[in-house]
Every structure is written in structure tokens, then in C-alpha cells.
Amino acid sequence: MTNLSAILNRVARGKHGSENLSRNEACTAFDALLHPDADPLQLGAFLIAQRMKGETSEELAGFIDAARQHCVGFGDIQAPENAVDLPCYAGKRRAPHAHLAAALTMPKEGIPTFIHGVEQVDGRITAWQILEREGVQRAKSLPEATEMMLRDGIVYMDLSDISPHLYRIYQLRSRLGVRSFSNTVARMINPLQCAGQLNGMFHTPYADYMAQANALLQQPRSLIFMGAEGEPELYADRQKLVKMQTASAITSLHFADSGFPPYPKQALEPLDAIFPAFQQLRSNQPTPQDAATIQRMQQAFRWASGKTVQEAPYAPTHP
């Protein structure tokens, strides 16, 4: 039986006294906490202690190991070798979802895309709310997701179906008052083990340790970057932090300055104005800035699918 009290004693000693866990210890601890009968006091204490301490790449890899054990069917079916994992957990409120406009073009190029996230985010329009209007199918299980992706080239699955246990912890954010590492785990869980992953984040320090965790998890390739509003959407207006992870190699990439105006700072009013704005992206009438974002995302999908940088003419380049 896992001695969570002893683990808490190590990780909850404050900024200068806390200890990091090994990958195996992190896996063991989070596996115990994912069970529905876990002590809620220990769960809350562990989540807050880790937030105060800060997770290491090894801990994050261990947390993902544990979460995958709680995904029904994980490892039984694997996505096609050129499939791309697109985790969309933030939602948007300031501009339409250009990353989804790009994703919807990928089936025509033979690049299957697995999109996962949560159905609703307060004050934001989620990926599912966009995709449902576009006729994208929603799978209830990983085998069904694989079938739909092979048939349609794109599919959505909700975290609540991927892992109800992880979803329960993910939903604690409103009660804790702050995000926990479960948010990052959900983004990186890669339920169908797609060889390519496009992962957006909001806070700069996460880029390195997410990339390093993916290397530990033997993820074949991923782009991890500061994304628009926290979604996996590259910016067209200015250079943003981008890490390219290929096996154990991690490289910083840069885009040339484009000269476009800054990304909007204010939310669209009303919020559902995002829906007609998205339709403009899809109707071949995007603004030059939106078109550049879509083009940048398309080349990111091509790279993640296994195409070389040379095959994607607008791929990011080394400085």
C-alpha cells in the first residue's frame, strides 16, 4: 500500500525543504490518488504541494505514466504512424480557433488528427463547441476514436471519456483556486500514442520541462510552444517560444517576424461572435493574419505527421 503520508512529508516542506520524487515514486503516488476512494485531504494537499514546489520532468513523466494506467484501452490500439495528437484544453475568447481551421484541412492531406479536451470552459469557446458545428464525430472510447479517425481523418474525444478519474481531478481547479499538474498531464497524456504531438502552453517555464518529459516518455516528436490563449495555436504576429522535441533531442526554434498586429487582448463581444468569425476562416476569406496563422499551423501538422522540414515549405527554421 502506498504511504502517501511519507511522500507528502517530502514534497510539502516548502520552497527550500521539499524533495523531488523519482519518476517511479511520482507514478505510484498519482496512481493511488487517481482511485475514487483516495483520501480527498491527501489529494488536495499533494496537488497544492506540487504546485508550490514545481514539478520536475521526471515527476511529470511519472504522473503521465499513472494517468495512462487509468485510460481504458490505453496501449491496446495505436494510431496510424502519421497521426497527430492535438490537445485543446484552454478554449478561446479573443479570436477564432485558427488551429482547428488548420486541423480540418489535414484529412485532405492524409494526416489523421486526434483532438481531445473538455466540453466546456467557463467564459471561453472550446474546441468541441467548434468541432461539433463542423460535423466532427465525438468518440466515447479509444477503439471507437481509432475507427472514426481512420474513416474521417479527424475525431474528438473528451477527457471525461478518456479517463473519468483524471477528469475528476482536473475539475478540482475551481475548488482549489489554482491549476494543478493534472492540467499538464491531460495535455500530454496522448491517449492513442500518436507519434506526433502539437502542444500549446501559456507559462514560459513549462516549455522545457514538458519537452523533457516527452523525451523521457519516448515520444517520437512534438512541438511545444506558447500558444494563443493557451491553445496549441502558433502566433503569426510575433515570435513565440517553440521547442522541437525529436526522441531525446530538444531544439529551440524561431520564426521570422511577420509585421502583423499583436494578437487581440480583449475578448470578443458577445462571446459567441467567435462562431461566425470561425466560419470566415473556413470560407476561404480569412484576414492575411489569420491566413498566416493557418498556414503556420498546417506546416506544424505536416512536421508532426513525420514529413521533413524540407517538405513543409513554411516550417520553422533554426536561428
C-alpha positions as CSV (number, residue, x, y, z in Angstrom):
1,M,0.0,0.0,0.0
2,T,1.3,3.4,-0.9
3,N,2.4,5.5,2.1
4,L,1.2,8.9,0.8
5,S,1.8,10.5,4.2
6,A,5.5,9.8,3.8
7,I,5.5,11.2,0.3
8,L,3.6,14.3,1.4
9,N,6.2,14.8,4.1
10,R,8.9,15.0,1.5
11,V,7.1,17.2,-1.1
12,A,5.3,19.6,1.2
13,R,8.3,21.1,3.1
14,G,8.3,24.5,1.4
15,K,10.4,26.0,-1.3
16,H,13.8,25.2,0.2
17,G,13.0,22.0,2.1
18,S,10.9,19.9,-0.3
19,E,12.3,17.0,-2.2
20,N,11.6,15.9,-5.8
21,L,10.2,12.5,-6.5
22,S,11.6,9.9,-8.9
23,R,9.6,9.0,-11.9
24,N,8.5,5.7,-10.3
25,E,7.6,7.4,-7.0
26,A,5.5,10.1,-8.8
27,C,3.7,7.3,-10.7
28,T,3.0,5.4,-7.6
29,A,1.7,8.4,-5.7
30,F,-0.5,9.7,-8.5
31,D,-1.8,6.2,-9.3
32,A,-3.1,5.9,-5.7
33,L,-4.6,9.4,-5.8
34,L,-6.4,8.7,-9.1
35,H,-8.5,6.0,-7.4
36,P,-12.0,7.2,-6.5
37,D,-11.5,6.1,-2.9
38,A,-8.4,8.2,-2.4
39,D,-8.3,10.4,0.7
40,P,-9.5,13.8,-0.6
41,L,-7.4,15.6,2.0
42,Q,-4.2,13.9,0.8
43,L,-5.2,14.5,-2.8
44,G,-5.7,18.3,-2.3
45,A,-2.5,18.5,-0.2
46,F,-0.5,16.7,-2.8
47,L,-1.8,18.9,-5.7
48,I,-1.0,22.1,-3.8
49,A,2.4,20.9,-2.5
50,Q,3.4,20.1,-6.1
51,R,2.2,23.4,-7.3
52,M,4.2,25.2,-4.6
53,K,7.3,23.1,-5.2
54,G,7.1,22.9,-9.0
55,E,7.1,19.6,-10.9
56,T,10.2,18.2,-12.5
57,S,10.3,16.5,-15.9
58,E,10.7,13.1,-14.2
59,E,7.7,13.7,-11.9
60,L,5.6,14.8,-14.9
61,A,6.6,11.7,-16.8
62,G,5.6,9.6,-13.7
63,F,2.3,11.4,-13.4
64,I,1.5,10.7,-17.1
65,D,2.6,7.0,-16.6
66,A,0.0,6.8,-13.8
67,A,-2.8,8.6,-15.8
68,R,-2.3,6.2,-18.7
69,Q,-3.0,3.3,-16.4
70,H,-6.4,4.8,-15.8
71,C,-7.3,5.2,-19.5
72,V,-9.5,2.3,-20.5
73,G,-7.9,0.6,-23.5
74,F,-4.6,2.6,-23.5
75,G,-2.0,0.7,-25.4
76,D,-4.4,-1.8,-26.9
77,I,-4.8,0.2,-30.1
78,Q,-2.3,2.6,-31.6
79,A,-3.0,5.4,-34.0
80,P,-1.6,5.3,-37.6
81,E,2.1,6.2,-37.7
82,N,1.5,9.7,-39.2
83,A,-1.3,10.6,-36.8
84,V,-1.1,13.9,-34.8
85,D,-2.3,14.4,-31.2
86,L,-3.9,17.8,-30.7
87,P,-4.8,18.5,-27.0
88,C,-7.2,21.5,-26.7
89,Y,-8.0,22.3,-23.1
90,A,-7.9,26.1,-22.8
91,G,-10.7,27.3,-25.2
92,K,-10.6,30.8,-26.7
93,R,-12.3,34.1,-26.2
94,R,-10.3,36.7,-28.1
95,A,-10.1,35.3,-31.7
96,P,-11.4,32.3,-33.6
97,H,-9.7,28.9,-33.5
98,A,-7.2,29.0,-36.3
99,H,-5.5,25.8,-35.1
100,L,-8.8,24.0,-35.7
101,A,-9.3,25.6,-39.1
102,A,-5.9,24.1,-40.0
103,A,-6.7,20.7,-38.4
104,L,-9.9,20.5,-40.5
105,T,-7.7,20.7,-43.7
106,M,-5.4,17.8,-42.7
107,P,-7.7,14.9,-43.8
108,K,-7.3,16.0,-47.4
109,E,-3.5,15.7,-47.0
110,G,-3.9,12.2,-45.4
111,I,-2.8,13.3,-41.9
112,P,-5.1,11.9,-39.3
113,T,-5.8,14.1,-36.2
114,F,-6.9,13.1,-32.7
115,I,-8.3,16.1,-30.8
116,H,-9.1,15.8,-27.1
117,G,-10.1,18.3,-24.5
118,V,-13.1,19.2,-22.2
119,E,-16.5,20.1,-23.4
120,Q,-16.9,23.4,-21.6
121,V,-14.6,26.0,-20.2
122,D,-16.2,29.0,-18.4
123,G,-16.0,32.2,-20.4
124,R,-14.5,30.5,-23.4
125,I,-15.5,28.7,-26.6
126,T,-14.0,25.2,-26.5
127,A,-12.6,23.0,-29.4
128,W,-15.6,20.7,-29.1
129,Q,-18.1,23.6,-29.4
130,I,-16.4,24.5,-32.7
131,L,-15.9,20.9,-34.0
132,E,-19.5,19.8,-33.2
133,R,-20.8,22.6,-35.6
134,E,-18.3,21.3,-38.2
135,G,-19.7,17.8,-38.1
136,V,-16.7,16.2,-36.5
137,Q,-17.6,13.0,-34.7
138,R,-17.1,12.5,-30.9
139,A,-15.8,9.1,-29.8
140,K,-16.7,7.5,-26.5
141,S,-13.8,5.0,-26.4
142,L,-10.3,4.8,-27.7
143,P,-11.2,1.9,-30.1
144,E,-14.1,4.0,-31.5
145,A,-11.8,7.0,-31.8
146,T,-9.4,5.0,-33.9
147,E,-12.1,3.8,-36.2
148,M,-13.5,7.3,-36.6
149,M,-10.1,8.8,-37.3
150,L,-9.3,6.1,-39.9
151,R,-12.7,6.8,-41.6
152,D,-12.9,10.6,-41.3
153,G,-9.3,11.7,-40.8
154,I,-10.3,13.6,-37.7
155,V,-12.0,12.8,-34.4
156,Y,-12.7,14.4,-31.0
157,M,-12.7,12.7,-27.6
158,D,-13.5,14.3,-24.2
159,L,-11.3,13.8,-21.2
160,S,-14.3,12.6,-19.3
161,D,-14.4,9.6,-21.6
162,I,-10.7,9.1,-21.9
163,S,-10.1,8.9,-18.1
164,P,-13.0,9.7,-15.8
165,H,-10.6,9.5,-12.8
166,L,-8.2,12.1,-14.3
167,Y,-11.2,14.3,-15.3
168,R,-12.4,14.3,-11.7
169,I,-9.0,15.7,-10.5
170,Y,-8.8,18.1,-13.5
171,Q,-12.2,19.5,-12.5
172,L,-10.9,20.4,-9.0
173,R,-9.4,23.6,-10.3
174,S,-12.4,25.7,-9.3
175,R,-12.3,24.4,-5.7
176,L,-8.5,24.6,-5.4
177,G,-8.4,28.1,-6.8
178,V,-5.3,27.3,-8.9
179,R,-4.4,24.9,-11.7
180,S,-2.6,21.7,-10.8
181,F,-0.2,19.4,-12.7
182,S,-3.3,17.4,-13.8
183,N,-3.9,20.1,-16.4
184,T,-0.5,19.5,-17.9
185,V,-0.9,15.7,-17.6
186,A,-4.2,15.9,-19.6
187,R,-2.5,17.8,-22.4
188,M,0.4,15.3,-22.6
189,I,-1.4,12.0,-22.0
190,N,-1.6,11.3,-25.8
191,P,-4.2,8.6,-25.4
192,L,-3.7,7.0,-28.8
193,Q,0.1,7.3,-28.7
194,C,0.2,9.4,-31.8
195,A,3.8,9.7,-33.0
196,G,3.4,13.5,-33.5
197,Q,2.0,16.0,-30.9
198,L,1.3,19.7,-31.1
199,N,1.1,21.1,-27.5
200,G,0.4,24.7,-26.6
201,M,1.1,26.1,-23.1
202,F,0.8,29.5,-21.5
203,H,3.6,29.9,-19.0
204,T,7.2,30.0,-20.4
205,P,8.9,27.7,-17.9
206,Y,6.6,24.8,-18.9
207,A,8.1,24.5,-22.4
208,D,11.4,23.0,-21.3
209,Y,10.1,20.5,-18.7
210,M,7.2,19.4,-21.0
211,A,9.7,18.7,-23.8
212,Q,12.0,16.9,-21.4
213,A,9.1,14.8,-20.1
214,N,8.1,13.9,-23.6
215,A,11.7,12.8,-24.2
216,L,11.5,10.6,-21.1
217,L,8.2,9.1,-22.4
218,Q,9.9,8.3,-25.7
219,Q,7.5,10.5,-27.6
220,P,8.9,10.4,-31.2
221,R,8.3,14.1,-32.0
222,S,6.5,17.1,-30.6
223,L,6.3,20.8,-30.9
224,I,5.7,22.5,-27.5
225,F,5.1,26.2,-27.7
226,M,3.5,29.3,-26.1
227,G,0.1,29.1,-27.8
228,A,-2.6,31.6,-28.4
229,E,-4.7,31.8,-25.2
230,G,-3.0,28.6,-24.1
231,E,-4.3,26.6,-27.0
232,P,-2.0,24.7,-29.5
233,E,-2.0,27.6,-31.9
234,L,1.2,29.3,-33.1
235,Y,1.1,33.1,-33.4
236,A,1.5,34.8,-36.8
237,D,2.2,38.3,-35.3
238,R,5.4,37.7,-33.4
239,Q,8.0,35.1,-32.5
240,K,6.9,32.8,-29.7
241,L,8.8,30.2,-27.7
242,V,8.9,26.9,-29.6
243,K,10.6,23.7,-28.6
244,M,11.0,20.9,-31.1
245,Q,11.4,17.5,-29.4
246,T,12.5,14.6,-31.5
247,A,13.3,11.5,-29.5
248,S,15.8,12.7,-26.9
249,A,16.8,15.8,-28.9
250,I,15.3,19.2,-27.9
251,T,15.8,22.2,-30.1
252,S,14.7,25.8,-29.8
253,L,13.1,27.1,-33.0
254,H,12.3,30.6,-34.2
255,F,10.0,32.2,-36.7
256,A,10.9,35.4,-38.6
257,D,9.0,38.5,-37.6
258,S,5.9,38.9,-39.7
259,G,4.9,42.5,-39.1
260,F,1.3,41.6,-38.3
261,P,-0.5,43.5,-35.5
262,P,-0.4,42.0,-32.0
263,Y,-2.8,39.2,-31.1
264,P,-6.1,40.7,-29.6
265,K,-6.0,41.4,-25.9
266,Q,-9.8,41.8,-25.4
267,A,-12.5,39.1,-25.6
268,L,-14.9,39.2,-28.5
269,E,-18.3,40.6,-27.5
270,P,-20.6,38.8,-27.4
271,L,-18.5,35.6,-26.9
272,D,-20.5,33.6,-29.5
273,A,-19.2,36.1,-32.1
274,I,-16.4,33.6,-32.3
275,F,-18.6,31.2,-34.3
276,P,-19.2,33.5,-37.3
277,A,-15.5,34.6,-37.1
278,F,-14.5,30.9,-37.4
279,Q,-16.8,30.4,-40.4
280,Q,-14.9,33.3,-42.1
281,L,-11.7,31.3,-41.5
282,R,-13.3,28.3,-43.1
283,S,-14.9,30.1,-46.1
284,N,-11.6,31.0,-47.7
285,Q,-12.0,34.6,-46.6
286,P,-9.6,34.8,-43.7
287,T,-7.7,38.0,-43.0
288,P,-4.0,38.0,-44.0
289,Q,-3.0,37.5,-40.4
290,D,-5.4,34.6,-39.9
291,A,-4.3,33.0,-43.2
292,A,-0.7,33.2,-42.0
293,T,-1.6,31.6,-38.7
294,I,-3.4,28.8,-40.5
295,Q,-0.5,28.3,-42.9
296,R,1.9,28.2,-39.9
297,M,-0.2,25.6,-38.2
298,Q,-0.5,23.5,-41.4
299,Q,3.2,23.2,-41.6
300,A,3.3,22.3,-38.0
301,F,0.9,19.4,-38.6
302,R,3.0,18.3,-41.6
303,W,6.1,18.2,-39.5
304,A,4.3,16.4,-36.6
305,S,3.0,13.8,-39.1
306,G,6.5,12.8,-40.0
307,K,7.2,14.9,-43.0
308,T,10.6,16.5,-43.1
309,V,11.1,20.2,-42.6
310,Q,12.0,20.5,-46.3
311,E,8.6,19.0,-47.3
312,A,6.9,21.7,-45.3
313,P,7.9,24.9,-47.0
314,Y,6.9,27.3,-44.2
315,A,8.4,25.2,-41.4
316,P,10.2,26.9,-38.5
317,T,13.9,27.3,-39.0
318,H,16.9,27.4,-36.7
319,P,18.2,30.9,-35.9
